[in-house]
Amino acid sequence: MAPDWFMYFIMFWAFVMIGFMAVGGYFMFRKFLKVLPMRDGKSKLDWQNYWVDRSRGMWPEDSKQFLDKLVSPVPNAFRDIARHSIAAKIAQVAVEGGATEVSRSHCIEGYIRATPKRDYRSLVTFLEKEQIDYSAYTHLLNK
């Protein structure tokens, strides 16, 4: 018969593994929801790819660097995904605004629009820490 500590050790690792599987399943389910088509027949990821492809030649080097600065607070594991979704929203703002080039103001507005409302407090903290003027877009934060 196994000692008691070994049984507790096995039970502990069983709970840890169930916890890891639950967290992984949660993130996989969220990704699955993004792939499901919306009413128009395209998924959220399809639209993101559309806007990024449509604006591919509109990004000057300083706007790309500014985008990298905006996604810097995102953890490395999620930074590429965040960069893509924020770039898609910035591109949408620029293209729908009739711009020929993505500007810094497009980046700020798209960054605010791409950020979920629950993260507005950390967004404002980051913009103020980096001394980025977002005063023209405070109406977007109050919705």
RAHU-V504675 format. One record per pair of residues at least 4 apart in sequence whose C-alpha atoms are under 6 Angstrom apart, sorted by the first residue. I is the first residue (numbers start at 1). J is the second residue. D is the distance in whole Angstrom. If there is no record, write none. Layout:
i=I j=J d=D
i=I j=J d=D
//
This chain:
i=21 j=25 d=6
i=25 j=29 d=6
i=34 j=44 d=5
i=35 j=43 d=5
i=36 j=43 d=5
i=37 j=41 d=5
i=37 j=42 d=5
i=37 j=43 d=4
i=38 j=42 d=6
i=38 j=43 d=6
i=42 j=46 d=6
i=48 j=88 d=5
i=49 j=53 d=6
i=50 j=54 d=6
i=51 j=88 d=5
i=51 j=91 d=6
i=51 j=92 d=6
i=52 j=88 d=5
i=55 j=91 d=6
i=58 j=101 d=5
i=58 j=102 d=6
i=59 j=102 d=5
i=74 j=79 d=5
i=75 j=79 d=6
i=79 j=83 d=6
i=82 j=86 d=6
i=83 j=87 d=6
i=86 j=111 d=6
i=86 j=114 d=6
i=87 j=91 d=6
i=89 j=110 d=5
i=89 j=114 d=6
i=90 j=106 d=6
i=90 j=107 d=5
i=90 j=110 d=4
i=91 j=95 d=6
i=92 j=96 d=6
i=93 j=97 d=6
i=94 j=99 d=5
i=94 j=102 d=6
i=94 j=106 d=6
i=95 j=99 d=6
i=106 j=110 d=6
i=107 j=111 d=6
i=110 j=114 d=6
i=127 j=131 d=6
i=127 j=132 d=5
//
